[in-house]
């Protein structure tokens, strides 16, 4: 097996960078909302949200009262993230209400479920949202 460059990985990185660059150039396409995203091709669905803020997301007490105007911030599973990571995800769909839960309540529920999985259900895909799901290691459904 040759030790040359991995062209498939280089191509994937270039495509990911081009998607991020597209949204960085077209800021008008960035909108606030609630989303379900996948980090990789076969990774589990992860709740994410984008929102407009006048405060620095990392320092909420630091209210921006001068230029620049409000900017878009993001959260993935309740943790601060770059909105370009949300819009540049390989798969993204809007999160909608379900089973008498509003969109905000459903987002909070999915974040709490992911946090619970990281502590108590470490073998489930929700505990490792950035890793691909390996069906050969998954538990049987029955």
Beta strands, then each sheet from edge to edge (+ up, - down):
strand 1: 33-38
strand 2: 46-53
strand 3: 55-56
strand 4: 59-63
strand 5: 71-76
strand 6: 79-81
strand 7: 91-94
sheet 1: 6+ 5- 2+ 1- 7+
sheet 2: 3+ 4-
end
